[in-house]
Amino acid sequence: MNRLAPITVAALLACCGFAFAQAPTGDQTPPDGAPKGAPRAKAKQADVKRLIVGDAAPELQIEKWVKGEPVTGFEKGKVYVVEFWATWCAPCKASMPHLTELQQQYKDKGLTIIGVASPGWRNTQTEVEDFVKDGTIPMGYTVAWDKAVATDEKDKNDKPVMLGATDSAYMKAARQSGIPRSFVVDGKGNLAWVGHPMELDYVLDDIVAGTWDYKESPAKIQQMKNEASRLLDDAETDPKGALAAMTEFEAKYPKMAPRLATTKYELQLSQGMYAEAYKTGATVVDQAVAHKDALSLNRLAWGIVDPEGSVKDKQGGLDLAMRAATKAVEITKEKDAAILDTLARCYWLKGNKVKAIDLQKRAISNLTKDEEEMRGQLQDTLKEYEGGSN
């Protein structure tokens, strides 16, 4: 079972934090995974005064503060991130650990992050409250439910389609059509930046310090993103050259370096630079552990130990794979069959036959109905461990 996907530009862009926003379909069909119900009303953008960087930030119109202290107004000298999300939105959920980290990092510098969920994005207040209460994905920042506003449009039950007042004042006014989307309000109460929450690292230091320029600073961020995109394009056709260029890029944009770790690791592996790759991989594992990202941990571990994979120096990376797989098992509470199978392979290569057999049996016993196609492969692997010697 090869769980190591080939490198693609889209995958590398995601690894680097250039995640793509998830936009509404604009028709009557909610996107995959969204709850059934009223669709987002078609934006009549001409009816809303355009909001651009440098403008005074619109006031928040909140129906309920679901988590955290209410924000009744933007205080001078303090910085706010107003982030729009939905419970069904996978990129939104992927951004939540990072938003939590940023709130912790900047809490003593006057930053408040506010996650605003709106009825316009196919959510209900109950769904949002249940999501926050569940805590499967911790949201270590303020969460709010937008004030509902009826539109002239009707749903299939001939009831008014509802939008959010804050959503309209920000998303609609700024001509933004995809979530997650973050709006940073600076210490003057003005809109300083609009973008994906995974890119907040590149702007917050300057905005908090009061050195942000409304015109020049966003242009510099865009230049960095353009250079990164070109670098990642080159990674598919010239991995060796891309690695050399990446060193120069990291020196020029040090804040981007953590985002490039996974990309660098994959490129180093592809070039057979195992010692360098495993050193970089340690950083990748640290990041994944911090985000409780079991899938990324498992992907890295299996990429090393996969008997059919392209990695030749398995023993050199075995300690790294073992650490990643062990953490992935912990995060998934020993319930994920594929991840248990990966850890079993690590122990097998380490020479611990007893432990490998035990973990492989647990992997088989944890198979779900949707994973039955894996049973034969896992059982064959168990027979290998039971009958073989290492």
C-alpha positions in Angstrom: 0.0 0.0 0.0 1.9 3.0 -1.2 0.7 6.1 0.6 3.3 8.4 -0.8 1.7 10.6 -3.4 3.9 12.0 -6.2 5.0 15.6 -6.0 2.7 18.0 -7.8 2.7 21.8 -8.0 -0.8 21.9 -6.3 0.4 19.7 -3.4 3.6 21.8 -3.0 1.6 25.0 -3.0 -0.6 23.6 -0.2 2.5 22.5 1.7 3.8 26.1 1.4 0.7 27.6 2.9 -0.7 28.8 -0.5 -3.9 26.9 0.1 -6.8 27.5 -2.1 -10.0 29.1 -0.7 -13.2 27.1 -1.0 -15.8 29.1 -2.9 -19.6 28.6 -3.0 -20.9 27.1 -6.2 -23.3 30.0 -6.9 -26.2 27.6 -7.6 -28.7 25.7 -5.6 -26.4 22.8 -4.8 -24.3 23.0 -1.6 -20.6 21.9 -2.1 -19.6 18.4 -1.1 -19.8 18.0 2.7 -22.0 21.0 3.2 -25.3 20.7 5.1 -28.5 20.8 3.1 -30.3 24.0 3.3 -30.4 27.5 1.9 -27.6 28.4 -0.5 -25.6 31.5 -0.3 -27.5 34.3 -2.0 -26.1 35.6 -5.3 -24.0 38.6 -4.5 -25.4 41.9 -5.8 -22.1 43.6 -5.5 -23.2 46.8 -7.1 -25.5 47.3 -4.0 -22.6 47.3 -1.6 -19.9 50.0 -1.4 -16.6 48.5 -2.2 -14.2 47.8 0.6 -10.5 48.1 -0.1 -7.3 48.1 1.9 -6.8 51.4 3.7 -10.6 51.9 4.3 -12.0 52.1 7.8 -13.0 48.6 8.9 -16.8 48.0 9.0 -18.3 47.4 12.4 -19.0 43.8 13.5 -22.7 42.9 13.6 -22.8 39.7 15.7 -25.8 37.8 16.8 -24.0 35.7 19.4 -20.5 35.4 20.7 -20.1 31.6 20.7 -16.6 31.6 22.3 -14.4 34.2 23.9 -15.1 37.8 25.1 -17.4 40.0 22.9 -15.7 42.5 20.7 -17.9 45.6 20.8 -15.6 47.7 18.7 -12.1 48.0 17.3 -9.9 49.6 19.9 -7.2 52.0 18.8 -3.7 50.5 19.1 -5.0 46.9 18.8 -5.0 44.6 15.9 -7.8 42.2 14.9 -8.2 39.4 12.4 -11.8 38.8 11.2 -11.8 35.4 9.6 -14.8 33.9 7.8 -15.3 30.1 7.9 -17.9 27.3 7.8 -18.2 24.0 9.6 -18.2 22.0 6.3 -15.2 23.8 4.8 -12.1 21.6 4.8 -9.6 24.5 4.2 -11.2 26.4 7.1 -10.7 23.5 9.4 -7.1 23.0 8.2 -6.4 26.7 9.1 -7.8 26.5 12.7 -4.6 25.1 14.4 -2.6 27.8 12.7 -5.0 30.5 13.8 -4.8 29.1 17.3 -1.0 29.3 17.2 -1.1 32.9 16.0 -3.5 33.9 18.7 -1.1 32.5 21.3 1.9 34.0 19.7 0.5 37.5 19.5 -1.8 37.6 22.5 0.5 39.9 24.4 0.9 42.2 21.5 -2.8 43.2 21.3 -4.0 40.8 18.7 -7.6 39.3 18.7 -8.6 36.7 16.2 -12.3 36.4 15.5 -13.7 33.5 13.6 -17.1 34.6 12.1 -19.5 31.9 10.8 -22.4 33.2 8.8 -25.8 31.8 7.7 -24.8 32.9 4.1 -22.3 30.0 4.1 -24.8 27.2 4.6 -24.4 27.0 8.4 -26.8 27.2 11.2 -26.1 28.7 14.6 -26.6 25.3 16.2 -24.1 23.6 13.9 -21.5 26.2 14.7 -22.1 26.0 18.5 -21.9 22.2 18.3 -18.7 22.3 16.3 -17.0 24.6 18.8 -18.3 22.5 21.8 -17.1 19.3 20.2 -13.5 20.6 20.2 -12.2 17.9 17.9 -10.4 20.8 16.1 -9.6 23.2 18.9 -10.3 26.9 18.1 -8.1 28.8 20.6 -9.6 32.2 19.6 -12.9 34.1 19.6 -15.8 32.6 17.7 -18.9 34.5 16.6 -22.2 33.8 14.9 -23.1 36.5 12.4 -26.3 38.6 12.5 -28.7 37.2 10.0 -30.2 39.5 7.3 -33.0 38.5 5.0 -32.5 39.0 1.2 -35.1 39.3 -1.5 -34.3 35.8 -2.8 -36.4 32.8 -1.8 -35.4 29.2 -1.0 -37.2 26.1 -2.2 -39.6 26.5 0.6 -40.4 30.1 -0.4 -38.7 31.5 2.6 -36.2 34.4 2.4 -32.6 33.4 1.9 -30.5 34.7 4.7 -27.1 36.3 4.6 -24.8 37.6 7.4 -24.6 41.3 8.1 -20.8 41.1 8.9 -20.2 38.7 6.0 -21.8 41.2 3.6 -19.9 44.2 5.1 -16.6 42.4 4.6 -16.7 39.5 2.1 -19.3 40.9 -0.2 -18.0 44.5 -0.1 -14.4 43.3 -0.7 -15.6 41.1 -3.6 -14.4 38.0 -1.9 -16.1 34.8 -2.9 -14.2 32.0 -1.2 -13.6 30.9 2.4 -11.6 30.8 4.5 -10.7 34.5 4.2 -9.0 36.7 6.7 -9.3 40.5 7.1 -6.7 42.2 9.2 -7.7 45.4 11.0 -4.8 47.5 12.1 -4.3 49.7 15.2 -5.9 52.7 13.4 -9.1 50.7 12.8 -8.4 50.4 9.1 -8.4 47.4 6.8 -4.8 46.5 6.3 -4.8 43.2 4.5 -7.1 40.5 3.0 -6.1 37.0 2.3 -5.9 33.3 3.3 -5.4 32.7 7.0 -2.4 30.5 6.3 -0.6 33.6 4.9 -1.1 35.7 8.0 2.5 35.0 9.1 3.7 37.2 6.4 1.8 40.3 7.4 1.2 40.3 11.2 4.6 41.4 12.4 4.5 44.6 10.3 0.9 45.3 11.1 1.3 44.8 14.8 4.5 47.0 14.7 2.7 49.7 12.8 5.1 49.6 9.9 2.7 48.2 7.4 2.2 50.2 4.2 -1.3 49.8 2.6 0.1 49.8 -1.0 3.7 48.6 -0.9 3.4 45.9 1.7 0.7 43.8 0.0 2.6 44.2 -3.3 5.7 42.7 -1.6 3.7 39.8 -0.3 2.3 39.1 -3.8 5.9 39.2 -5.2 7.0 36.6 -2.7 4.0 34.4 -3.6 4.8 34.8 -7.3 8.4 33.8 -6.8 7.4 30.8 -4.7 5.0 29.7 -7.4 7.7 29.8 -10.1 10.0 27.9 -7.8 7.5 25.2 -7.3 6.8 25.0 -11.0 10.5 24.4 -11.5 10.5 21.6 -8.9 8.7 19.3 -11.2 11.0 19.8 -14.2 14.3 20.5 -12.4 14.3 19.3 -8.8 18.1 19.8 -8.4 17.9 23.4 -9.6 14.8 24.0 -7.5 16.7 22.9 -4.4 19.5 25.4 -5.1 17.0 28.1 -5.8 15.1 27.3 -2.6 18.2 28.1 -0.5 18.4 31.5 -2.0 14.6 32.0 -1.6 14.7 31.0 2.1 17.5 33.5 2.7 15.4 36.2 1.0 12.2 35.3 2.7 13.0 33.7 6.0 9.4 33.6 7.2 8.7 31.3 4.3 11.3 28.7 5.3 9.0 26.7 7.6 6.4 26.5 4.8 9.0 25.0 2.5 10.1 22.2 4.7 7.8 19.6 3.2 8.7 20.6 -0.3 12.4 20.5 0.5 12.1 17.1 2.1 10.3 15.6 -0.9 12.8 17.2 -3.4 15.8 15.9 -1.3 14.3 12.4 -1.3 13.7 12.5 -5.0 17.4 13.3 -5.5 18.6 10.6 -3.1 19.9 13.1 -0.7 18.9 11.0 2.3 21.0 12.5 5.1 19.8 16.0 4.2 16.2 14.8 3.6 15.9 13.1 7.0 17.3 16.2 8.7 14.6 18.3 7.0 12.1 15.6 7.7 12.6 16.1 11.4 11.3 19.7 11.0 8.3 18.4 9.0 7.5 15.9 11.8 7.7 18.7 14.4 5.3 20.8 12.5 2.9 18.0 11.9 3.0 17.0 15.6 2.2 20.6 16.6 -0.8 20.6 14.3 -1.8 17.1 15.3 -1.7 16.2 11.6 -1.7 12.4 11.7 -2.2 12.0 7.9 1.0 14.0 7.2 2.9 12.0 9.8 1.8 8.7 8.3 2.5 9.8 4.8 6.1 10.7 5.8 6.6 7.5 7.7 5.2 5.2 5.0 7.2 7.0 2.4 10.3 5.8 4.1 9.4 2.2 5.0 7.2 1.3 2.1 8.7 -1.9 0.7 7.6 -0.9 -2.8 8.6 2.7 -2.5 11.5 4.6 -4.1 13.4 5.3 -0.9 16.5 3.2 -0.9 18.0 4.2 2.5 15.2 2.9 4.7 17.5 2.2 7.7 18.9 5.7 7.7 15.4 7.2 8.0 13.9 4.5 10.3 14.2 6.5 13.5 12.4 9.4 11.8 9.7 7.1 10.4 9.3 5.5 13.8 8.8 8.8 15.5 6.3 10.0 12.9 4.3 6.8 13.0 4.3 6.6 16.8 3.0 10.2 17.0 0.3 9.5 14.3 -0.9 6.5 16.3 -1.1 8.6 19.5 -3.1 11.3 17.7 -5.5 8.8 16.2 -5.8 7.0 19.6 -4.7 3.7 18.1 -7.8 3.4 16.0 -6.6 4.0 12.5 -5.8 0.8 10.6 -3.5 2.2 8.0 -1.5 4.1 10.6 -1.1 1.1 12.8 0.0 -0.9 9.7 2.7 1.8 9.1 4.0 1.6 12.7 4.0 -2.2 12.5 6.3 -2.0 9.4 8.6 0.3 11.4 9.0 -2.2 14.2 9.5 -5.0 11.6 12.4 -3.2 10.0 13.7 -2.4 13.5 13.8 -6.2 14.1 11.0 -6.3 16.7 8.9 -9.1 15.3 6.7 -9.5 18.3 5.7 -5.9 18.3 5.2 -5.8 14.6 2.8 -8.8 14.8 0.8 -7.3 17.6 0.4 -4.0 15.8 -0.5 -5.7 12.6 -3.3 -7.7 14.3 -4.6 -4.4 15.9 -4.6 -2.8 12.5 -6.7 -5.6 11.1 -9.1 -5.4 14.0 -9.6 -1.7 13.5 -10.6 -1.9 9.9 -13.9 -0.1 9.2 -16.6 -1.2 6.7 -15.2 1.4 4.2 -11.7 -0.1 4.5 -12.5 -3.8 3.9 -10.6 -3.7 0.6 -7.4 -3.3 2.7 -8.1 -6.5 4.7 -6.4 -8.9 2.3 -3.2 -6.7 2.1 -3.0 -6.4 5.9 -3.5 -10.1 6.4 -0.8 -10.9 3.8 1.5 -8.6 5.7 0.7 -10.3 9.0 1.6 -13.7 7.4 4.9 -12.1 6.3 5.7 -11.1 9.8 4.5 -14.4 11.3 6.4 -16.5 8.9 9.5 -14.5 8.3 12.5 -13.4 10.2 14.4 -10.2 10.2 
